[in-house]
Amino acid sequence: KKNIPVIETAWGSDVLKSPESHFLLKKMVRYNLKQADYLTCDANIVAKKMLELEPDIKNEILVANFGINPFSRKTQKENIIYCNR
């Protein structure tokens, strides 16, 4: 690990289907959830399942449905790329 934050975005099938199909996939998903610095998903049901699979998640899960809310105040520019698909 190189001091670069890891952001993991889970899609529905990543946590709702795959872990149920094989025990190794479940272990892999749990490992990835635990190692990520930040977690995002696109639905509350996915966030709930992520917490069921790995209760020891470091930070809060951001549920980002269809982008982010616009804001009008001026902010400093940051080097952030956000893509939920």
PyMOL commands that set and color helices and strands:
alter all, ss='L'
color gray80, all
select helices_A, chain A and resi 12-16+18-21+23-35+44-53
alter helices_A, ss='H'
color red, helices_A
select strands_A, chain A and resi 7-10+38-41+61-63
alter strands_A, ss='S'
color yellow, strands_A
deselect
rebuild
show_as cartoon
